Amino acid sequence: MARKVTITKEMILESALKMLIRDGYSSINIKTLASEIGCSTQPISWHFKNMEGLRKALAGYAREYAARKAASYSDNAAEDFAHMGEAYISMAVNEPNLFRFLYLGELPVSRAYSAEDISGDKESELISRISAQTGLSQNQAALCIRDTVIYSHGIAVMLLTGVFKASEKEAMNMIKSASECFVEKRKGE
């Protein structure tokens, strides 16, 4: 008779994400994770083979977590985009270890980020909605998203590192103003 799996892959990834957010990426190894879960190292090794397998799975799991937090489904594309910015700034302020992992080079799966990584599967939908609401072409709307993401990232990093002091609300107002300027600039092209 096959053994019943009591420690699931989801339980392991959820515990790893919790550790990542609380203690940082460097705190996670198979032994510390097993201790966090309250099990032996065997279930982790069985599900992920080795630490590299766990790291890759955690990277995807953390990205999905961030995308869920950034998702918004209002009727207003500008509000949806603002919500993404708020989620990004909120992560830098309230979950700095996760922000470092996803956006400051700790992610073990090394590749460049795109607007899609931040907006998730809704990127083309969001571009279309912003285009329709602002009168911008799809390309212009995509450039506004790119510029706003890069600007937001700069503010988030500066808040995270303490180089710049501002409340989340102040940071969001700055991003909103810049985003409006990006739209107006693109309209003039």
Order of alpha helices (4+ residues) and beta strands (2+ residues): alpha-alpha-alpha-alpha-alpha-alpha-alpha-alpha-alpha-alpha
